[in-house]
Amino acid sequence: MRFFKAAVLAGAFAVLAAGSVLAEDVKIGFIVKQPEEPWFQDEWKFADQAAKEKGFTVVKIGAEDGEKVQSAIDNLGAQGAQGFISARLTSSSAPASSPRLPPTSSS
């Protein structure tokens, strides 16, 4: 019985240790169209906060056009990133241009 408990504890410790090592190695790219814009600066700031809390690294890249986005994706692959986010602010996604819902009629 002691051997079984020791084996279970050792296995649990190994899984937790491996999980923390893997979390430290996680790299996520964050590609934005206009890195100088406050909207994207805020997104990067909150991504950094999440990375700090969850234990991963954010690689921030500005890419103004499709060719630079492709280059950024290739760059992230070369760095061993496990994924990426591509954020592009357009007139249809800007908060100021959100569509308004029509008023509801009351019965």
Long-range contacts (C-beta under 8 A, 24 or more apart in sequence): 20-55, 23-54, 23-55, 23-56, 24-55, 24-56, 26-55, 26-56, 26-57, 26-82, 27-56, 27-57, 27-59, 27-76, 27-79, 27-80, 27-81, 27-82, 28-56, 28-57, 28-58, 28-59, 28-81, 28-82, 28-83, 28-84, 28-85, 29-58, 29-59, 29-61, 29-72, 29-73, 29-76, 29-79, 29-81, 29-83, 29-84, 29-85, 30-58, 30-59, 30-60, 30-61, 30-84, 30-85, 30-87, 31-61, 31-62, 31-63, 31-69, 31-72, 31-73, 31-76, 31-84, 31-85, 31-86, 31-87, 32-60, 32-61, 32-62, 32-63, 32-86, 32-87, 32-88, 32-89, 33-62, 33-63, 33-64, 33-87, 33-88, 33-89, 34-62, 34-64, 34-89, 35-60, 35-62, 36-62, 37-89, 39-89, 39-94, 40-87, 40-89, 43-87, 47-85
